[in-house]
Amino acid sequence: MEWKKEKFKKMFPDLFHEIEGRTMPTVVDHLEVCKTVDEAVEVIDFFERKGEISREYANFLRSNPSLLKSLIGTRERGEYTRRGLGD
């Protein structure tokens, strides 16, 4: 079956971006824009609940407050494009 590029892009935008070589922001990218540890834990909980990260990885992130503190606030919102993430 042959697909037109624009139709495929409209129907499957995330898959299209993966195929085109772009990466979507990860949990770490989201943690970098957090302002507090509590906000970071909420982000980790969300990614775990959605199945984007494993329970083990979520527990690892939660149990390392020094790691979280080193990530928090290292990026401003909207800087994803600068790093080539998303559109």
C-alpha positions, 0 to 999 in steps of 0.5 A, spaced: 500 500 500 502 506 498 501 512 502 502 520 501 506 523 505 502 529 508 496 524 509 500 519 513 503 525 517 496 527 519 494 521 521 500 519 525 504 525 527 508 522 532 510 516 528 512 521 522 516 525 527 520 518 529 521 516 522 523 523 520 529 522 525 526 527 530 526 525 537 520 527 542 522 530 549 523 524 554 522 524 562 529 528 563 527 533 558 521 535 562 524 534 569 529 540 567 524 545 566 521 543 573 521 548 579 521 544 585 522 536 587 515 536 588 513 538 581 519 533 578 515 527 582 509 529 579 512 529 572 515 522 574 508 519 577 505 522 570 510 518 566 510 512 570 502 512 570 502 513 562 507 507 561 512 511 558 517 509 563 518 503 567 516 502 575 524 501 576 526 507 572 521 511 576 523 509 583 530 510 581 529 517 579 524 518 586 529 515 590 535 520 588 533 527 590 540 529 589 540 527 581 533 531 581 536 537 584 541 537 579 536 536 573 531 541 576 531 548 573 537 547 568 532 549 562 527 554 560 520 552 557 520 552 550 527 550 549 525 544 546 526 546 539 533 549 540 535 541 542 532 539 536 526 536 540 519 536 537 516 541 533 
